[in-house]
């Protein structure tokens, strides 16, 4: 309050020093009226003005503190977000790595199964071929035997008479008994 009064007197003194002489009387009364007005305002509204200014100062100080706290909170939130992002990137890279490994293992497993199935098919095909070859050999042997018997019978019928036939049968029976 005293500072305000001194300041206003200082301003009035500067005003008088800079003015000319003829209007100095009017200016003097204007300055006196201004000082009186400021004094009345300071006297009757001084404590309200002080209270308002103190409240405003505290409000600004609180706003500054809140802004600092908000800044700190936002920095912490930013750091947390960066950490989460790094963690998510790490998990993503790990997931991709695991997926690649799994895919490679599945591919190898599928190839192994396909090779195993192919080997089984080859083995079964070889067995089937061998069985078919044996069947064919048996059919050929049977056919050859039948043809040999037919040829032999034809030859025997042509060259052997009943007496020779009886002698051969007797020899064969004696050979079987012995």
Helices and strands as residue ranges (DSSP letters): H 2-18, H 24-159, H 162-177
